[in-house]
Amino acid sequence: MTEGETKTARVVVADDQTVVREGIVMLLGLLSGVEVVGAAGDGEEAVRLVAELAPDVVLMDLRMPRCDGVEATRRIRSEYPGTQVVVLTTFADDESLFPALKAGARGYLTKDAGGDEIVRAVHSVLSGDAGLSPSIQRRLLERLSQPEPAVAATEALDGLTARETEVLVLIAEGLSNQEIARRLHVSTATVKTHINNLFAKTGLKDRAQAVRYAYGKGLVRPPGN
C-alpha cells in the first residue's frame, strides 16, 4: 500500500432483515475502501463471525433475535477489542442509541445513510475517531445537555437500568403502556421490552406486583405523603 492510500477495511454486516442485510452487502460491494467478509442474521452469529474472521469493523443492527445489537457489541468489544462496531439503526431516536455507545460502539448511523457515508464512518472509527452522523451528533449533544433524571440514583436497584426504573415508576403511577410510550417518546414495543426486562430482573409476575415493589423500594410514595 503506497503512502496516502487508504487501507481496505474488512467488514461484517449484521442485520436480521434479509433484504436490508443483502442490500447493504451489495451497496458496499460497489464501493472502494471496504470489503464485506461476512454477513450475520443475529447478534450470536455476529459474535461468532468476529471470532472466526477477525474483521476490522462490524456494521451492527440493534434489534435482532437471540442476541440484540447492544449485547453483541458489548461482547465483541470485550472479547475481540481489535474489532470496532458501527451501529446502523432505522431511527436516530432509537432507544438503544446510548446503551450501544456505552457498550463500545464507536460509530452510529441511520439506515438511510449513503454508501459513501458508511465507508467514511468505517474508516473514521479505524483511525480512532467517532463515526457519528450529524443527526446522531445532535441527539448526543441534546442528551448530554439534559439534567439526569432523579430516578437515575436508583439505577443499581436489582440491576435495573435508569430507563427500566423510570418505566417501573410510571407503572406504579398507573400509566398504561401507551401512556408510558407517549411520556418517554418511545414506541409501545420499546416499553414492552423494558417491562419484560425489569420483570425478569426483579422476579415480578404482573403490574400489581410491580406497583407493590415500587412502593416497597421507596421509588414512589402514597398519595398525600
VENSUL-V928625 format. One record per residue. N is the residue number from 1. RES is the residue in one letter. OMEGA is omega as a letter, one per 40 degrees, with the letter a starting at -180 (none if undefined). Layout:
n | res | omega
N | RES | OMEGA
N | RES | OMEGA
//
This chain:
n | res | omega
1 | M | a
2 | T | a
3 | E | i
4 | G | i
5 | E | a
6 | T | i
7 | K | i
8 | T | a
9 | A | i
10 | R | a
11 | V | i
12 | V | i
13 | V | a
14 | A | i
15 | D | a
16 | D | i
17 | Q | a
18 | T | a
19 | V | i
20 | V | a
21 | R | a
22 | E | i
23 | G | i
24 | I | i
25 | V | a
26 | M | a
27 | L | a
28 | L | i
29 | G | a
30 | L | a
31 | L | i
32 | S | i
33 | G | i
34 | V | i
35 | E | i
36 | V | a
37 | V | i
38 | G | i
39 | A | a
40 | A | a
41 | G | i
42 | D | a
43 | G | i
44 | E | a
45 | E | i
46 | A | i
47 | V | i
48 | R | a
49 | L | i
50 | V | i
51 | A | a
52 | E | a
53 | L | a
54 | A | i
55 | P | i
56 | D | a
57 | V | i
58 | V | i
59 | L | a
60 | M | i
61 | D | a
62 | L | a
63 | R | a
64 | M | i
65 | P | i
66 | R | a
67 | C | a
68 | D | a
69 | G | i
70 | V | a
71 | E | i
72 | A | i
73 | T | a
74 | R | a
75 | R | a
76 | I | a
77 | R | i
78 | S | a
79 | E | a
80 | Y | a
81 | P | i
82 | G | i
83 | T | i
84 | Q | i
85 | V | i
86 | V | a
87 | V | i
88 | L | a
89 | T | a
90 | T | a
91 | F | i
92 | A | a
93 | D | i
94 | D | a
95 | E | a
96 | S | a
97 | L | a
98 | F | i
99 | P | i
100 | A | i
101 | L | i
102 | K | a
103 | A | i
104 | G | i
105 | A | a
106 | R | i
107 | G | a
108 | Y | a
109 | L | i
110 | T | a
111 | K | i
112 | D | i
113 | A | i
114 | G | a
115 | G | a
116 | D | i
117 | E | i
118 | I | a
119 | V | i
120 | R | a
121 | A | i
122 | V | a
123 | H | i
124 | S | a
125 | V | i
126 | L | i
127 | S | i
128 | G | i
129 | D | i
130 | A | i
131 | G | a
132 | L | i
133 | S | i
134 | P | a
135 | S | i
136 | I | i
137 | Q | i
138 | R | i
139 | R | a
140 | L | i
141 | L | i
142 | E | a
143 | R | a
144 | L | a
145 | S | a
146 | Q | i
147 | P | i
148 | E | i
149 | P | a
150 | A | a
151 | V | a
152 | A | i
153 | A | a
154 | T | a
155 | E | a
156 | A | a
157 | L | i
158 | D | i
159 | G | a
160 | L | i
161 | T | i
162 | A | a
163 | R | i
164 | E | i
165 | T | i
166 | E | i
167 | V | i
168 | L | i
169 | V | a
170 | L | i
171 | I | a
172 | A | i
173 | E | i
174 | G | a
175 | L | i
176 | S | i
177 | N | a
178 | Q | i
179 | E | i
180 | I | i
181 | A | i
182 | R | a
183 | R | a
184 | L | i
185 | H | i
186 | V | i
187 | S | i
188 | T | i
189 | A | i
190 | T | i
191 | V | i
192 | K | i
193 | T | i
194 | H | a
195 | I | i
196 | N | a
197 | N | a
198 | L | i
199 | F | a
200 | A | a
201 | K | a
202 | T | a
203 | G | i
204 | L | a
205 | K | a
206 | D | a
207 | R | i
208 | A | i
209 | Q | i
210 | A | i
211 | V | i
212 | R | a
213 | Y | a
214 | A | i
215 | Y | a
216 | G | i
217 | K | i
218 | G | i
219 | L | i
220 | V | a
221 | R | i
222 | P | i
223 | P | i
224 | G | i
225 | N | none
//
